[in-house]
Amino acid sequence: MKRSIQLALLVITGALISSCGGKDEKAAKAAAAANQVKAYKVLQIQQTDATLNTDFPASIQGQQNIEIRPRVDGYIEQIYVDEGAVVKAGQLLFKINAPQYEQEVRTATASIKSAEAEVSTAKMAVTKVKPLVEKDIISKYELESATYNYQAALATLAQAQAALANARTNLGYTAVRSPVDGVVGSIPFRLGSLVSGSNAEPLTTVSSIGNVYAYFAFNEKMLLEFNKDTKGSFAERIKQLPPVSLVLADGSLYEPKGRIQTVNGLINTATGSVNVRASFPNPNGLIRSGSSATVRIPTQVKNGILVPQSATFELQDKRFAAVVGPDSITRNVQITIRQNTAGLFFVVDKGLKPGDRIVLEGVSNLKDGTKIKPVAAPAEKIYADLNK
């Protein structure tokens, strides 16, 4: 009995000793992990030349968006085009049935014939009276009266001719033609629809898309930088801007480059931005009016300090980078970046200098004053895509 009790005590004691040993081992491992220095990729800052792109959402409009409206009242007799069709200037689009204008042409034609007959009669009267007056057979009054009648007949003929021209013009308006080369928009009316110049909707819209306009906006800070970076008058500054690119809705890059043509001089007080217009050639009609795209403006940086955006973090509207000192201890440094920086890099104006080493990743969770194990990242690889 005593022996059994002794064995049990020995087992319990061993278990307690083992348990205590396990806790001490875990504590030791935790302490070692806490004291372990983590490795971080580090980039040594250097000045570089680069081309950075800034993207702006844009809306596309044709060079001309012309509303096609009827100039006479009538019923649509024929529609010669379909929505989205490419048309040429002068091409027939609609035929309006307006028989009253055909009747006006016939009436005006008849009036001309009547007026011509009156002119001939009045001319004969002048011819008949003139020799009689010369022989003093009748008074000059008769000649003057005949002459006035002849002039009145000529005026009546001119009025009839003007009425015919007006009637033919109105009749010509029943054939609605395209004023420019372009693309036909929606057609809200169908055969038999009564149309007039007072309709709220046009018959259609023809968009001239040989050239297209991309409209986008600069904020006020970008406008100030634009004015600082260029010289001369406002028009001369616009001419100094580099060619811009267009990124289509599917993400593809439109091959022909465009130019910025106008920058609105007034700042929108509601949005704090100015409207900008860029023009792009569209010889194949690939871009349609009303579509959306992105205008990409290149910015040349000379001897600039560029850092990957992932190597910075934002805190209370301020941006910081983690600089690694000679003792491998990090220090959070506030930096000033350009407002129009886009893409994967920031252009740093203040806070960093060539030769500084910064942590590339995980900086938002890295406390100030942390000792790390720096692992040098190749600068050539980091900056490899800047000029592509």
QUIBELHU-V759796 format. One record per backbone hydrogen bond with DSSP energy under -0.5 kcal/mol. NH is the residue of the N-H (numbers start at 1). CO is the residue of the C=O. E is the energy in kcal/mol with one decimal. If there is no record, write none. Layout:
NH:CO:E  NH:CO:E
This chain:
5:1:-1.9  6:2:-2.2  7:3:-2.1  8:4:-2.0  9:5:-2.2  10:6:-2.0  11:7:-2.0  12:8:-2.3  13:9:-2.5  14:10:-2.1  15:11:-2.1  16:12:-2.3  17:13:-2.4  18:14:-2.5  19:15:-2.5  20:16:-2.3  21:17:-2.1  22:18:-2.0  23:19:-2.0  24:20:-2.2  25:21:-1.9  26:22:-2.2  27:23:-2.4  28:24:-2.1  29:25:-2.2  30:26:-2.6  31:27:-2.3  32:28:-2.2  33:29:-2.4  34:30:-2.2  35:31:-1.8  36:32:-0.7  36:33:-0.5  38:36:-0.5  40:373:-2.0  42:375:-2.9  43:358:-2.7  45:43:-0.6  45:356:-3.7  48:304:-2.2  50:301:-2.2  51:386:-0.6  52:50:-0.5  52:299:-2.8  54:297:-2.5  56:295:-2.3  58:293:-2.9  59:215:-1.9  60:291:-2.7  61:213:-2.6  63:208:-1.8  63:211:-1.4  64:208:-1.0  66:64:-0.6  66:206:-2.7  67:65:-0.6  68:204:-3.1  69:67:-0.7  74:195:-2.1  75:97:-1.8  76:193:-2.2  77:75:-0.6  77:95:-3.2  78:95:-1.7  80:93:-2.8  81:93:-0.7  84:184:-2.1  85:82:-1.9  87:85:-0.6  87:182:-2.8  90:178:-4.0  91:88:-2.0  93:176:-3.4  94:176:-1.6  95:78:-2.4  96:174:-3.4  97:75:-3.9  98:96:-0.9  101:98:-1.6  102:98:-0.7  103:99:-2.1  104:100:-1.8  105:101:-1.7  106:102:-2.0  107:103:-2.7  108:104:-2.6  109:105:-2.3  110:106:-2.3  111:107:-2.3  112:108:-1.8  113:109:-1.7  114:110:-2.2  115:111:-2.6  116:112:-2.8  117:113:-1.9  118:114:-2.1  119:115:-2.3  120:116:-2.3  121:117:-2.3  122:118:-2.6  123:119:-2.4  124:120:-2.1  125:121:-2.0  126:122:-1.9  127:123:-2.4  128:124:-2.3  129:125:-2.3  130:126:-2.3  131:127:-0.7  132:128:-0.6  133:129:-2.0  134:130:-2.0  135:131:-1.3  136:133:-1.6  137:132:-2.6  138:132:-0.9  142:139:-0.9  143:139:-0.8  144:140:-2.7  145:141:-2.7  146:142:-2.2  147:143:-2.6  148:144:-2.6  149:145:-2.1  150:146:-2.0  151:147:-2.5  152:148:-2.5  153:149:-2.0  154:150:-2.1  155:151:-2.1  156:152:-2.4  157:153:-2.2  158:154:-2.3  159:155:-2.4  160:156:-2.2  161:157:-2.5  162:158:-2.3  163:159:-2.4  164:160:-2.1  165:161:-2.3  166:162:-2.4  167:163:-2.4  168:164:-2.7  169:165:-2.2  170:166:-2.4  171:167:-2.3  172:168:-2.3  173:169:-1.4  174:171:-1.2  175:172:-1.5  176:94:-2.4  176:174:-0.8  177:175:-0.6  178:91:-2.4  182:87:-2.2  183:207:-2.1  184:85:-2.8  185:205:-2.4  188:186:-0.6  192:76:-2.9  193:190:-2.1  195:74:-3.0  195:193:-0.5  199:196:-1.7  203:68:-2.6  204:68:-1.0  206:66:-2.6  207:183:-2.5  207:205:-0.6  208:64:-3.4  208:206:-0.6  209:207:-0.9  212:280:-2.6  213:61:-3.3  214:278:-3.2  215:59:-2.8  215:213:-0.6  216:276:-2.2  218:274:-2.4  220:272:-1.5  223:219:-1.9  224:220:-1.9  225:221:-2.1  226:222:-2.3  227:223:-2.1  228:224:-1.8  229:225:-2.5  230:226:-0.9  237:233:-2.4  238:234:-1.9  239:235:-1.7  240:236:-1.2  241:237:-0.5  241:238:-1.2  244:258:-2.4  245:296:-2.6  246:254:-0.5  247:294:-3.3  248:246:-0.6  248:252:-2.8  251:248:-2.1  254:246:-3.1  254:252:-0.6  258:244:-2.9  259:279:-1.9  261:277:-2.8  262:277:-1.5  264:275:-3.1  268:273:-3.1  269:267:-0.5  272:268:-3.2  273:268:-0.6  274:218:-2.5  276:216:-3.1  277:262:-2.4  278:214:-2.4  279:259:-2.8  280:212:-2.6  282:210:-2.9  285:282:-1.3  290:60:-3.2  291:288:-1.6  293:58:-2.2  294:247:-2.3  295:56:-2.8  296:245:-2.7  296:294:-0.5  297:54:-2.9  297:295:-0.6  298:296:-0.5  299:52:-3.3  301:50:-3.1  303:301:-0.5  304:48:-2.3  305:348:-0.6  306:46:-0.6  306:304:-0.7  307:346:-2.1  309:344:-2.6  311:308:-1.6  312:309:-1.6  313:320:-2.0  315:318:-3.3  318:315:-1.1  319:335:-0.6  320:313:-3.1  321:333:-2.2  322:311:-0.6  323:321:-0.8  323:331:-2.8  324:357:-2.9  325:323:-0.5  325:329:-2.2  328:325:-1.9  330:370:-2.6  331:323:-2.0  333:321:-3.2  335:319:-2.7  336:350:-2.4  338:347:-1.9  341:338:-1.2  345:342:-0.7  346:307:-2.9  348:305:-3.0  348:346:-0.7  349:336:-3.1  349:347:-0.5  350:336:-1.3  355:45:-2.8  356:353:-2.0  357:324:-0.5  358:43:-2.5  359:322:-2.3  360:41:-2.5  365:362:-0.8  366:363:-1.0  367:365:-0.7  369:330:-1.7  370:367:-1.3  372:328:-2.7  373:38:-3.2  374:372:-0.7  375:40:-2.6  376:374:-0.5  377:42:-2.9  382:378:-1.7  383:379:-2.4  384:381:-0.8  386:383:-1.4  388:385:-0.9
